[in-house]
Amino acid sequence: MKIAVVGTGYVGLVVGACLAETGNDVTCVDKDEAKVRLLRKARVPIYEPGLTELVGKNTAEGRLTFTTQLPKAIKGAQVVFIAVGTPQGEDGSADLQHVMAVAKQIGKAMDGYQVIVNKSTVPVGTAEKVRAVIRRETTHPFSVVSNPEFLKQGAAVDDFMKPDRVVIGAEDPRGAEMMVALYQPFTRTGAPIMVMDCASAELSKYAANALLATRISFMNEIANVCEVFGADVDRVRQAVGSDRRIGTSFLFPGVGYGGSCFPKDVKALVRFSADRQYDFKVLKAVEAVNESQKRVLVTKMQAHLGSLKGKTIAVWGLAFKPKTDDMREAPAIPIIQALIEKGAKVQVYDPEATKAAKLIFGTKVHYATKSYDALRGADALAIITEWHEFREPDFPRMRKLMKTPVIFDGRNIYQPQHMKAHGFTYHSIGR
Ligand code: NAD
């Protein structure tokens, strides 16, 4: 098929590259000229495992092209994906200005029947709004489809290539059939393609993210209660997770969830429910717990080190999760800001997110280019993102570099007894 994808961010670029990989002719559009210039040279501006290779290969084979010109991209396209950002608005709602602007442009440029796909995460009712905007601009027939994306940053290519399920919200069979055909190559192992109404599809995405956020906040509270009673959250997690009704994933306590999705999607679901007079009490608590969990590590540091003024704190991990360079809503941001406010000298290291961190902290922290360099003269190390390379470090070397061997592990990546044996004072979450 001939496909256009509008928005070449973490979602749009992956969608475009993966659809090209299965043989489609894909044009990706972005209004960011610098981004498009890079992508035309097959240079990928974000870090996402496997994506550079996929973009390089499909660009070389002529199946994947990039432009800033939306009308040119959608000319003759059978399917047009909208994959632009839906950031958090001031009142917590999803800001739809980019989606609506693109819908209008599509309507203006349409030259025949097309399936317009909402790939962005959008509140219930957005498919209706997109349809109305396009209808005002064109007399051509078209279908609007809701096709929320469930990929995870850090494993986005894999997730898109091998989805657990594909959700398609459609109001007419023509649009639904084209989407089913497009996704067939990705579901050969039996993953279901679920066709439903648009409202249910739109809500499915928020329900999934909100449930995952709820598990995280719930386990963070269990971890805090473990500390109160001297229980070990690892034991509790394993005991609970082995129940097949519950399962093992998303039960790890930490310093709170972040990223470009969970925080804004939880807020948006609370908000658009409230717009219809529904008070989503559980999710309000999930958010409140997450806010306080981001402060847990600094509280532990103060309890152990006393005043942080003049102390040197090393930080390993800045991205909101491993295998991404993304720092949107990363717990590292409020943690490091608190350390700076309390007068600490902060030395940070992240394998991929330093560029993003420089835009946030400027010259207020020292950026190490190697993990061990961040430790020089440190009174303590805080671990905020569980990158693989932090899991088996050279502990004697760390001890030599640090002024005092103290670790505050916000992701529970080490075993307390091992750390004791290595001569560290070790604080983690819920153990
Ligand atoms: P992003 O900010 O990385 O990318 C958005 C892109 O859209 C940017 O490159 C921007 O320049 C471009 N854009 C904005 N307005 C445009 C316009 N008028 N014309 C052309 N391009 C335009 O965002 P993202 O992380 O890829 O997220 C996109 C959507 O997908 C959001 O709704 C998000 O909630 C959803 N989503 C994200 C993830 C994720 O893991 N990041 C997962 C599932 C769903």
Residues whose N, C-alpha, C, O or C-beta is under 5 A from the ligand:
A	BS01	NAD	V6 G7 T8 G9 Y10 V11 G12 V29 D30 K31 D32 A83 V84 G85 T86 H98 A101 V102 K119 S120 T121 E149 F150 L151 K152 Q153 S260
